[in-house]
């Protein structure tokens, strides 16, 4: 996994601040593979508090304030039959 411990903690903290204590976050995509270089941070978020667009933006702002400006893609858990969610669930690493 190509995230620092600081980045992992920042992701978890921002997610809890915005989505509540029961939130689950998984890293998926190229950052899961230590052999690859570059790539954005792809996050899959499963939250009972809601997955509206406003919360997603608040999460991204909170995270950027902690780790700096980076390309971050967030996929909210809506329908586990969507191909992007299946990819995240199949290959993701829960933080």
HELIX and SHEET records of a PDB file:
HELIX    1   1 UNK A    5  UNK A   19  1                                  15    
HELIX    2   2 UNK A   30  UNK A   32  5                                   3    
HELIX    3   3 UNK A   53  UNK A   67  1                                  15    
HELIX    4   4 UNK A   83  UNK A   91  1                                   9    
SHEET    1   A 4 UNK A  72  UNK A  76  0                                        
SHEET    2   A 4 UNK A  41  UNK A  46  1                                        
SHEET    3   A 4 UNK A  24  UNK A  28 -1                                        
SHEET    4   A 4 UNK A  93  UNK A  94 -1                                        
END                                                                             
